Amino acid sequence: MYIKPTNAVTDYRTRWSGISWHQLVKAMPFQHARKEILKILAGKVVIGHAVHNDFKSLSYSHPAVLTRDTSRIPLLNQKAGFPEKDVASLKRLTKALFNRNIQTGKKGHSSVEDAKATMELYKVVEVEWERTLKLFLGESWPNTTPTPPLSLLTTTVRQPIGRRSENWQCGARITTSPSM
């Protein structure tokens, strides 16, 4: 399913997104999709890679205690042999930890492939990470696990917002990744 951005698309970035104008002709309007997406996310642990970008495209702030961002886990970087403060790409972490190439298709990124890779990365550090978070958060720690796991991913389509050219809005997709 595709989501139609609120403003005119100025660059489909088809090489990376895999999207062209054809897919957006009958796409779901952004506001309707946003409403449905926020219903899905409510009260759930969301696992994603650089998921703050996805939340930003939705003009949404998910509770930090319910967010697992695999781009910001020093433990993953350590296991991959990267400096702890690096923000490693999903592609780079997947290659380093699983010796597998992703995001190589000529039709753009696959949200399913990205969701699966993100979940696999999460599973590598899940026990240690959750234990660390529980120690850090103490009583405010929610006793929830991401079942079914949700990975929120966006396919970026260049679309200016306002007058500043560095502001962009994305068409969002949610992919439910099967448990691994």
N, C-alpha and C positions, 0 to 999 in steps of 0.2 A: 504494500500500500504506500502511496506517495502522498505527501502533504504539500499543498500549494502555499507558497510564501505569500505574505501580505502585500509586498511591493513587487514591482516588475523585476524580473531576473535580468541582470546585466551580463552575467558570465556563468554559464552552467557548469563550468569546470568538468566537462564530461570525461576528460581523461582520468580524473580522480574520482569523481562522483558516480560515473556511469549513467548520469541522468541527462536527458535531452528534453526539449520542449514537449515531445510526444507524451512522455510520462506524466506531465503536469496538467495536461488538458482536462482530464476528469479527476484530478487529485482532490483529496479532502481539504476543505478550507482550514487554514492554520488555527483559527480560534476554536473550531469544533474539535480538531485533533488535540490541541493543547488541553482542552477540558477533559477529554478522554484519557490522555496521558497522565494528567495530574491525579485522576481517580485511581489509576493503576499504581502510581508511585506512593500514594498516601499510606503511611505506616509501614512501608517496606524497606528492607535493606537493599540499597541500590549499589550494584557493583559495575564499575565502568573504568575506562582508561581515559584520563583527562576529562572526567565526567563534568567538571565545572564548566567546560565549554558547552556541553549539552544543556545543563541547567540554565546557563546564560541565554542560550537561544530560545529557551522557553520562558524567560523572565521569571525564573523560579529559584527558590532557595530551599534545598532539601536539608533536613536536620543532619548536622555533622555526625552525630552518633549513629545514623542510619546510612552513612555513605562510606563506601569502600572504593577508593580511587587507586588503581594499580600503578598509576604514573607517579604516585607520591608515597611509595613504601620503601624506606631505606633497606629493609630486609630483602626485598626483591632485587634491588640494585646490587647489594652485597653478594647474593647468590649468583648473579649474572657477571660479577667481577667489575662492576661499574662503581664510580665514586658514589657514596651514599646520597649526596645532595643533587646528583644529576636528575633531570627529568627525562628519562629514557622513553623513546617511542615504543609503541606496542610492537611494531615490526622488529625493532632492535632487541627488545626483551625476549620476544618469542624465538628469535634466531639464537640468541645467547643461551637460553635455558632449555629449549627443546630442539635446537638445531633444525628448525623448520622455517621456511620462507612463507610469509603471508603478504597480502596486498601487492601481488605481482600481476594480477590479471589486467588485460587491456581494456576491460569494461569498467574499471574503477574498483574501489574497495567493496568487499562483500560485507555487509553488516552482520551476517550470520558467521562468517569466518572471524571477524573481529570480536564478536560476542563470545565465541567458543575459545579463542585465544585468551581473552580477558579472564574468562572463568577458569581456564587452566592455570593461568598465572596466579589467580586468587587462591586456588586449591593448593599450590606449592607452599604458600605461607599462611594459609587459613588458621591453623591451630595456634601457631606462634603469634600471629598478628592479633587474633581475637583475644588471646590471653593477655597480651600487652595492652590492648585497648581496655580490657576489663580492669586491669590493675590501675591504669591511668584514670579511667572514668569512675571507678568504684561503684557507688550506689546508683549513679545515673545511667549505668550500663543497661541497655535493653536486652531482655532475654529472648531475642528473636534471631532467626537465621534466615538467609535469603532463600525461601522455598516458595514457589519455584524461583530460580535465580533470574534476575532481570538485568540486562545490560542495556543501558540507554546509549544509543549511538546516533550521531547526526551525519547526514550527508550534506556537505556544505555546498551551497549554491550562492554565488556572489549576488548580493542584494543589498544596496545601500539603505541605511536607516538614517534619516535626518540629513544633515549637511556634511557631516564629517565622514570622509571616505574610508577611514579606518574602522568604522562601525559596520558590522555585517550581521545579517540574520541568517539562520540556517533553517532548512527544512529538516524536521526531526523524524526519526524512526525509532521505535522500541523493538528490540528483538528479545524474545524469551529464548534463552539458551537451554537446551536439554541438560539435565544433570549429568555430570561426567563421573 
